[in-house]
Each structure stands twice: as C-alpha cells, then as structure tokens.
Amino acid sequence: QVQFVESGGGLVQPGGSLRLSCAASGSIFRFSAMGWYRQAPGKQRELVAYISSGGSTNYADSVKGRFSISRDNAKNTVYLQMNSLKPEDTAVYYCHIYPYKPVQGPWGQGTQVTVSS
C-alpha cells in the first residue's frame, strides 16, 4: 500500500494562487498515474486532475486553464499549482493513485483550501 501526505493548503482571496504538494511512500509511485481529488462540504469527492507515469495530464473542466499538475519521481512527490482561485474551489484536497482503488491504500489527511474574501 501507498501512503500520502498532502500539504500547502490555506486561506486565499479569490484570484489568488496556491501550490499543493503530496509526498507518497512506496516504490510504485513512479510507475503509477497520480491524481488530485477534492471534497467540498456536503459533496462527493471528485477528481480534479491526474498525471500519468510518463507525464501526460488531464483536468476537470472546472479547473482547466487554471490548475496545473506535475510530478517529481525522484522525490515521490506530485504537485498541484492552482491559479485564479474561485470560492467554488474551496474543499479538502487529496492525492491518490489514479484511478482510485481502495486496495492501494487509505486516503491521507488532505489539505484544506479555502477561497474567500
């Protein structure tokens, strides 16, 4: 199983930026597609973006053009650069292998992103 530790969240004004980081344990990281997911209050967890082991990326329509996912296999870390943040981006953000399968490990604690003036 893989374990994940997310960081980098915080309170930011609309239009601001944040960079999230996710450190993953386990040697399978570099061979796995990785995803950033988020869960807003009262809503189901949703996929925000994913990056393949080779670096190909894909984004949810709601964040396309504003968010950018990247990875550093040497550091077992995946990043999410978030620009032009909107109040509707407020959520707890998690990373995990993509596509998500419970057998691959539990969710981390996530990192809270709050976009508010």
Secondary structure, 3 states (H helix, E strand, C coil): CCCEEEECCEEECCCCCEEEEEEECCCCHHHCCEEEEEECCCCCCEEEEEECCCCCEEECCCCCCCEEEEEEHHHCEEEEEECCCCHHHCEEEEEEECCCCHHHCCCCCCEEEEECC
